[in-house]
Amino acid sequence: MQGVGSAVVSDTSTEAPAAERAYEHVKRAIIRGDLPGGTAISENALCQEIGVSRTPVHEAFLRLAAEELILLGARRGAVVRPMSPNEAADVLEMREAIESTAATRVVTDGRAPELAPRLRAELAEQEAAVADGDVDRFVERDAAFHAAVIAGSRNAIAVLFARTLADRQQRLRHQLMRLRPEQLQASLDDHRALAAALDDGDAERYAAVLRAHVASHRGAL
């Protein structure tokens, strides 16, 4: 088995239950792209890697399979489930629909001014990440920017739906940035344009910028 992302081992707390540690360890590696689609994972090898017994690792595998991140195989092994082009397209389509609707609500309800400081803070974090070439940090703040807009709508259903897509979106973001490192700056520019559209109270412009932003992701993937 390929190592499950040595760079993320320190992020898995030894105080967490063993099954939770195994689950988070593998899930993080899949989402970050350290374990690409098609990678074989052995329960025994994972037990040795993170220092837990087979029972919690098996529980973690069952949970990951239920979330469609891995496909269980024979002999207590699994394979990372690739994200198909159709699935990626579906995720991006739903993301655009949810966020466009949320942005319209933000503008219509006059909440853009109270959201502006949060978006400026996220942009500052993204600028620092781009300057440092820190893809992981950028992807994290990228997600936070879009989540802030959706949460700013105060539409609980939109927030709920967005959360169900979050892991898949992060997996796509990491994949995109690995394929096209230059996308960091392009995404930052798009986020600035999105924030400016909200500042101007222009929901239609926000939707148009978002459409182009998502289309660039779709084209790359």
Secondary structure by P-SEA (a helix, b strand, c coil): cccccccccccccccccaaaaaaaaaaaaaaaccccccbbbbaaaaaaaacccaaaaaaaaaaaaaacccccccccccccccccaaaaaaaaaaaaaaaaaaaaaaaaacccccaaaaaaaaaaaaaaaaaaccaaaaaaaaaaaaaaaaaaaccaaaaaaaaaaaaaaaaaaaaaaaacccaaaaaaaaaaaaaaaaaaccaaaaaaaaaaaaaaaaaac
